[in-house]
């Protein structure tokens, strides 16, 4: 039983091209589209291609198609998250942290969604207080930030005298309710 479940888990992770190869093989064995669909559904479950996809590929193979890979398409590539675009977006954002996604997209002639994907996924930035900032600080940067905050607190506590008033209260005395 363990071998069967391992084989089942392995089959659930096949890619699109491998699914097409299976469809082609079962079609050569003269199985009907419904039988092919049933076989794929029993093995792949939710990862099985739709009936429409199975019918379309069977028709392609019956028309004489040999290859199972996608044919080359003209036009804009699907993924425009190229290294060059990532570099340009990074240069713009590091120059001015307050830029909007829409502005960066317009300047680079990229779509809004592509620009947002580059900023959030490729560059790993988040929008915080109208600025793009790195999502995660490294442990070293956290230590630097902590040391800087402590230095600022020390400077402030040594520079503040009890005679200085802020908003009508003495800073040296505790808050009154």
For each residue, the residues with C-beta under 8 A, 3 or more apart:
1: 4 5
2: 5 6
3: 6 7
4: 1 7 8
5: 1 2 8 9
6: 2 3 9 10
7: 3 4 10 11
8: 4 5 11 12 43
9: 5 6 12 13
10: 6 7 13
11: 7 8 14 43 44
12: 8 9 43 44 45 47
13: 9 10 47
14: 11 18 19 22 44 47
15: 18 19
16: 19 20 49
17: 20 21 68 69
18: 14 15 21 22
19: 14 15 16 22 23 40 44 48 49
20: 16 17 23 24 57 68
21: 17 18 24 25 68
22: 14 18 19 25 26 40
23: 19 20 26 27 36 40 49 54 57 58 61
24: 20 21 27 28 57 61 68
25: 21 22 28 29
26: 22 23 29 31 35 36 39
27: 23 24 30 31 36 58 61 62
28: 24 25 61
29: 25 26
30: 27
31: 26 27 35 36 39
32: 35 36
33: 36 37 51 54 55 58
34: 37 38
35: 26 31 32 38 39
36: 23 26 27 31 32 33 39 40 54 58
37: 33 34 40 41 48 51 54
38: 34 35 41 42
39: 26 31 35 36 42 43
40: 19 22 23 36 37 43 44 48 49 54
41: 37 38 44 45 48
42: 38 39
43: 8 11 12 39 40 48
44: 11 12 14 19 40 41 47 48
45: 12 41 48
46:
47: 12 13 14 44
48: 19 37 40 41 43 44 45
49: 16 19 23 40 53 54 57
50: 53 54
51: 33 37 54 55
52: 55 56
53: 49 50 56 57
54: 23 33 36 37 40 49 50 51 57 58
55: 33 51 52 58 59
56: 52 53 59 60
57: 20 23 24 49 53 54 60 61
58: 23 27 33 36 54 55 61 62
59: 55 56 62 63
60: 56 57 63 65
61: 23 24 27 28 57 58 64 65
62: 27 58 59
63: 59 60
64: 61
65: 60 61
66:
67: 71
68: 17 20 21 24
69: 17
70: 73
71: 67
72:
73: 70
74:
75:
76: 80
77: 80
78:
79: 82
80: 76 77 85 110 111 114
81: 85 86 114 117 118 121 122
82: 79 85 86
83: 86 87
84: 87 88
85: 80 81 82 88 89 108 110 114 118
86: 81 82 83 89 90 118 122 123
87: 83 84 90 91
88: 84 85 91 92 108
89: 85 86 92 93 104 108 115 118 119 122 123
90: 86 87 93 94 123
91: 87 88 94 95
92: 88 89 95 96 99 104 107 108
93: 89 90 96 97 99 104 119 123 125 132
94: 90 91 97
95: 91 92
96: 92 93 99
97: 93 94 131 132 133
98: 130 131
99: 92 93 96 103 104 132
100: 103 104
101: 104 105 112 115 116 119
102: 105 106 112
103: 99 100 106 107
104: 89 92 93 99 100 101 107 108 110 115 119
105: 101 102 108 109 110 111 112 114 115
106: 102 103 109
107: 92 103 104
108: 85 88 89 92 104 105 115
109: 105 106
110: 80 85 104 105 114 115 118
111: 80 105 114 115
112: 101 102 105 115 116
113: 116 117
114: 80 81 85 105 110 111 117 118
115: 89 101 104 105 108 110 111 112 118 119
116: 101 112 113 119 120
117: 81 113 114 120 121 122
118: 81 85 86 89 110 114 115 121 122 123
119: 89 93 101 104 115 116 122 123 125 132
120: 116 117 123 124 125 126
121: 81 117 118 124
122: 81 86 89 117 118 119
123: 86 89 90 93 118 119 120
124: 120 121 134 135 136
125: 93 119 120 132 133 134 135
126: 120 132 133 134 135
127: 130 131 132
128: 131 132 133
129:
130: 98 127
131: 97 98 127 128
132: 93 97 99 119 125 126 127 128
133: 97 125 126 128
134: 124 125 126 137
135: 124 125 126
136: 124
137: 134 141 142 145
138: 141 142
139: 142 143
140: 143 144
141: 137 138 144 145
142: 137 138 139 145 146
143: 139 140 146 147
144: 140 141 147 148
145: 137 141 142 148 149
146: 142 143 149 150
147: 143 144 150 151
148: 144 145 151 152
149: 145 146 152 153
150: 146 147 153 154
151: 147 148 154 155
152: 148 149 155 156
153: 149 150 156 157
154: 150 151 157 158
155: 151 152 158 159
156: 152 153 159 160
157: 153 154 160
158: 154 155
159: 155 156
160: 156 157 164 171 172
161: 164 172
162: 170 171 172 173
163: 170 172
164: 160 161 170 171 172
165: 168 169 170 171
166: 169 171
167:
168: 165
169: 165 166 173 175 176
170: 162 163 164 165 173
171: 160 162 164 165 166
172: 160 161 162 163 164
173: 162 169 170 176
174:
175: 169
176: 169 173
177:
